[in-house]
């Protein structure tokens, strides 16, 4: 039987991501040998937006902690939904999307979980 360890992680610095948003890495294959999921904190600066992208082969679940975020999504990025603090958002695999912080003065913050421990390896740019 292999040794199993409970791991506590306190992210101290953000990293740049393919989506061009700062992530504070929490749970991942690299941080704690997770095998089936990742979970991070994303901070969208005031007025900022992610690059248009999609996640190849994995689902995304988001819980908005602070702020209001518009997610434009789908073919041609023609659809839109607004999420605010207390809302959950689900994005299926392969759906192109862009996250936009609707505030010009406050950062938006959300917990992002995916069913892939190396999810950044499968972020793909979306060219509308």
Secondary structure, 3 states (H helix, E strand, C coil): CCCCCCCCCCCCCCECCCCCCEEEEEECHHHHCCCCCEEEEEEECCCCECCCEEECCCCEEEEEEECEEEEEECHHHCEEEEEECCCEEEECCCCCEEEEECCCCCCEEEEEEECCCCHHHHEEECCC
